[in-house]
Amino acid sequence: MRATVEREEALRLLKIEHQAVAALIAELTDEEMTRRDTIQHGMYTDQECSFKDLLAHLICYEVYTVEAIREWRSSRKHWAIEAVRDPRRGREIHYGGIADRAHLSLGAQLDEYRTVSQALERKIRAMSDADWRSAPSFASADESDLGGMIEGILVLPPRPMYRHLPVHIPDAARYIRSLR
């Protein structure tokens, strides 16, 4: 897959995403963030996710993206590139991202979110436009570039471009009202 947006646009949209998540974090109480079954959109029907669970879900995709960028630069293909395209493995990623962080305190998870989101922004900011459009140095079944690989992990449909939060919380104000 080739990138569908330029690096600067990807970074701009990713910053909007991170600011939207940060705004929700600032608005919600600890109890509201950990209350079960508050995320009604974009989750599997058998889940009763809290905002904390959603945050774990968002973190896992950004962690895999940061890892995949590092692997790309080391001429290795990260496993998530293929896994996110497979429905069964995609489901495992979804549930796994939440399960892997279930033991974390809310504070630790909030710290991880900030750290990972900043790392992802730094990695994209540090790339040149040539890096963004660079082809892989490992065998690949499709024509891809680094920006396309990033989109393949972060922006799988039906997600809006570089915006994952709106899939799960389409209207932040309405979500906050529903909690109160």
C-alpha positions as CSV (number, residue, x, y, z in Angstrom):
1,M,0.0,0.0,0.0
2,R,1.3,3.4,-0.9
3,A,0.7,6.4,1.4
4,T,-2.5,8.3,0.5
5,V,-1.5,11.5,2.3
6,E,1.8,13.3,2.6
7,R,3.9,13.1,5.7
8,E,3.0,16.6,6.9
9,E,-0.7,16.0,6.5
10,A,-0.4,12.7,8.4
11,L,1.4,14.4,11.2
12,R,-1.2,17.2,11.3
13,L,-4.1,14.7,11.5
14,L,-2.3,12.6,14.1
15,K,-1.8,15.6,16.3
16,I,-5.5,16.3,16.0
17,E,-6.2,12.8,17.2
18,H,-3.8,13.1,20.1
19,Q,-5.2,16.4,21.1
20,A,-8.8,15.0,21.0
21,V,-7.8,12.1,23.3
22,A,-5.9,14.5,25.6
23,A,-9.0,16.7,25.8
24,L,-11.1,13.7,26.9
25,I,-8.5,12.7,29.4
26,A,-8.5,16.2,30.9
27,E,-12.3,16.2,31.1
28,L,-13.0,12.8,32.5
29,T,-12.7,11.7,36.1
30,D,-10.8,8.6,37.0
31,E,-14.1,6.9,37.8
32,E,-15.6,7.9,34.4
33,M,-12.4,6.6,32.6
34,T,-12.6,3.2,34.4
35,R,-16.4,2.7,34.3
36,R,-17.2,-0.4,32.3
37,D,-19.4,-0.6,29.2
38,T,-19.2,3.1,28.2
39,I,-17.8,2.7,24.7
40,Q,-20.7,1.9,22.4
41,H,-19.1,2.3,18.9
42,G,-16.6,0.3,17.0
43,M,-16.0,-2.5,19.6
44,Y,-17.0,-6.1,19.3
45,T,-20.5,-6.7,20.6
46,D,-19.3,-9.0,23.4
47,Q,-17.1,-6.2,24.9
48,E,-18.0,-3.9,27.8
49,C,-15.2,-1.5,27.4
50,S,-14.3,1.5,29.6
51,F,-12.5,4.5,28.3
52,K,-9.4,3.0,29.9
53,D,-9.9,-0.1,27.7
54,L,-10.3,2.1,24.7
55,L,-7.1,3.8,25.5
56,A,-5.3,0.4,25.7
57,H,-6.8,-0.3,22.3
58,L,-5.5,2.9,20.8
59,I,-2.1,2.5,22.4
60,C,-1.6,-1.0,20.9
61,Y,-1.9,0.3,17.3
62,E,0.5,3.1,18.0
63,V,3.0,0.8,19.7
64,Y,2.9,-1.5,16.7
65,T,3.3,1.4,14.3
66,V,6.4,2.7,16.2
67,E,7.8,-0.9,16.2
68,A,7.1,-1.3,12.5
69,I,8.9,1.9,11.6
70,R,11.9,0.7,13.6
71,E,11.7,-2.7,11.8
72,W,11.3,-1.1,8.4
73,R,14.4,1.0,8.9
74,S,16.3,-2.2,9.9
75,S,15.1,-4.0,6.7
76,R,12.7,-6.2,8.6
77,K,9.0,-6.6,8.1
78,H,7.0,-6.2,11.3
79,W,4.4,-8.9,11.9
80,A,1.5,-6.4,12.4
81,I,1.7,-5.3,8.7
82,E,0.1,-8.5,7.7
83,A,-1.8,-9.3,10.9
84,V,-4.0,-6.2,10.7
85,R,-5.3,-7.3,7.3
86,D,-6.4,-10.7,8.6
87,P,-9.8,-10.7,10.3
88,R,-8.9,-13.4,12.9
89,R,-5.5,-11.9,13.7
90,G,-7.0,-8.4,13.7
91,R,-9.5,-9.5,16.3
92,E,-6.6,-10.9,18.3
93,I,-4.7,-7.6,18.1
94,H,-7.9,-5.8,19.2
95,Y,-8.5,-8.0,22.3
96,G,-4.8,-8.4,23.0
97,G,-4.1,-4.7,23.2
98,I,-6.7,-4.4,25.9
99,A,-5.8,-7.6,27.7
100,D,-2.1,-6.7,27.7
101,R,-2.8,-3.5,29.6
102,A,-5.6,-4.6,31.9
103,H,-3.2,-5.0,34.8
104,L,-1.9,-1.4,34.5
105,S,-3.2,1.3,36.8
106,L,-5.1,4.1,35.1
107,G,-2.1,6.4,35.8
108,A,0.4,4.0,34.2
109,Q,-1.8,3.6,31.2
110,L,-2.2,7.4,30.8
111,D,1.6,7.7,31.0
112,E,2.0,5.0,28.4
113,Y,-0.5,6.7,26.1
114,R,1.4,10.0,26.3
115,T,4.8,8.4,25.9
116,V,3.7,6.3,22.8
117,S,1.8,9.1,21.1
118,Q,4.8,11.5,21.5
119,A,7.2,8.8,20.2
120,L,5.0,8.2,17.1
121,E,4.8,11.9,16.4
122,R,8.6,12.3,16.8
123,K,9.3,9.4,14.5
124,I,7.0,10.8,11.7
125,R,8.4,14.4,12.3
126,A,12.0,13.1,12.0
127,M,11.3,11.5,8.6
128,S,12.0,13.2,5.4
129,D,9.5,13.2,2.6
130,A,11.8,10.8,0.8
131,D,11.7,8.5,3.8
132,W,7.9,8.7,3.8
133,R,7.8,7.5,0.2
134,S,10.7,5.0,0.6
135,A,10.1,1.4,-0.6
136,P,10.8,-1.5,1.8
137,S,14.2,-3.2,1.7
138,F,12.5,-6.5,2.5
139,A,10.4,-8.7,0.3
140,S,6.8,-7.4,0.0
141,A,3.9,-8.9,-1.9
142,D,2.5,-5.4,-2.7
143,E,3.9,-2.1,-3.8
144,S,4.3,-0.1,-0.6
145,D,6.1,2.7,1.0
146,L,6.8,3.6,4.6
147,G,3.9,6.1,4.8
148,G,1.6,3.4,3.3
149,M,2.8,0.9,5.9
150,I,2.0,3.3,8.6
151,E,-1.4,3.9,7.2
152,G,-1.9,0.2,6.9
153,I,-1.6,-0.2,10.7
154,L,-3.1,3.0,12.0
155,V,-5.8,3.8,9.4
156,L,-7.5,0.6,8.4
157,P,-11.1,1.3,7.2
158,P,-13.5,2.4,8.6
159,R,-11.1,4.7,10.5
160,P,-10.9,8.2,9.3
161,M,-7.4,9.2,8.1
162,Y,-5.1,9.2,11.2
163,R,-8.2,9.4,13.5
164,H,-9.0,6.3,15.5
165,L,-10.9,7.9,18.4
166,P,-13.9,9.0,16.3
167,V,-14.6,5.4,15.4
168,H,-15.3,4.7,19.0
169,I,-16.4,8.1,20.3
170,P,-17.9,9.9,17.4
171,D,-19.1,12.9,19.5
172,A,-17.0,13.6,22.6
173,A,-19.5,16.1,24.1
174,R,-22.3,13.5,23.8
175,Y,-20.0,10.8,25.3
176,I,-19.2,13.0,28.3
177,R,-22.9,13.8,28.8
178,S,-23.7,10.0,28.7
179,L,-21.3,9.5,31.6
180,R,-22.9,12.2,33.7
